[in-house]
Amino acid sequence: MYKPTITWDENQTPVSTYFDDVYFNTEGAIEETRYVFVEGNDLRQRFLNHKQDTFIVGETGFGSGLNFLILWETFLHFRSQYPNHRLKHLAFFSVEKYPLSLNELIKIHNSVLFKNKKLLSLSKRLQAFLIDSTSQFGDVSLKICNDDISNFSDFLIKQNVLIDAWFFDGFSPAKNPDMWSERLFKNCFSLTASGGSFATFTAAGFVRRHLINAGFIVQKRKGFGSKREMLVGYK
Ligand SMILES: C[S@@+](CC[C@H](N)C(=O)[O-])C[C@H]1O[C@@H](n2cnc3c(N)ncnc32)[C@H](O)[C@@H]1O
């Protein structure tokens, strides 16, 4: 029988039926994503300093694709500011074991992005891609591993890529420890380009220790809004 992937709570925030946790806070979701993942990985500066023609991002937990859309917008902005820069392509790799139905995804996009025309138009292109993955995004590519997180590193090895920036985004560590294991971060570390970075919204003690044990240099940063702390780091 069909089981919905999300329900909507009283604040109109999408909640996972598998993990009883929010995908993000609908209020300020765009700003939070920019703060945690784009600024947390210092991406505007990293794009400028990048020496190859492609910048590669890895994400744990594709969800609604909101992180992808915001990163895509950030990259397009960079390309319009620096059309002659050597960095011309963005490649995004993510993993998702519990994909949203297209209707769930559209409802999330409309509820979060309704004030932002640019992001809404990118969301329509993402929706078309999810129906027919032969549709393209020009200089931006998206590949989703529809499998358990434990198979993500094998998937990336087959893609023959090293990640320049990680978005660790797999629900609350207390509710979903599989997305925050030391084994996962060790695999991620070995698949990280030299000088590559990560950012995550959480500052949970065991996540921090696992990241350090995996080899990352880890720093705490002020979290978004009222959140006390988050983690960033690099190889
Ligand atoms: C906080 S949400 C991600 C939000 C997403 N980045 C976005 O932009 O909407 C966490 C995601 O991790 C996925 N997930 C949870 N456990 C997983 C597992 N064991 N393997 C793969 N994906 C998993 C969930 O289905 C969910 O979509």
The ligand as an ORCA input file, in Angstrom:
! r2SCAN-3c Opt
* xyz 0 1
  C      16.599     16.613      6.065
  S      16.117     15.657      4.683
  C      17.066     16.369      3.369
  C      16.557     17.678      2.860
  C      17.093     17.970      1.477
  N      18.519     18.108      1.445
  C      16.378     19.093      0.782
  O      17.062     19.959      0.195
  O      15.141     19.084      0.760
  C      17.008     14.128      4.899
  C      16.854     13.160      3.745
  O      17.651     11.990      3.996
  C      16.943     10.861      3.479
  N      17.430      9.647      4.157
  C      17.220      9.315      5.444
  N      17.801      8.141      5.746
  C      18.418      7.720      4.610
  C      19.221      6.579      4.296
  N      19.481      5.628      5.207
  N      19.730      6.473      3.057
  C      19.461      7.450      2.117
  N      18.705      8.555      2.349
  C      18.184      8.683      3.587
  C      15.510     11.178      3.820
  O      14.592     10.420      3.067
  C      15.429     12.670      3.563
  O      15.002     12.959      2.253
*
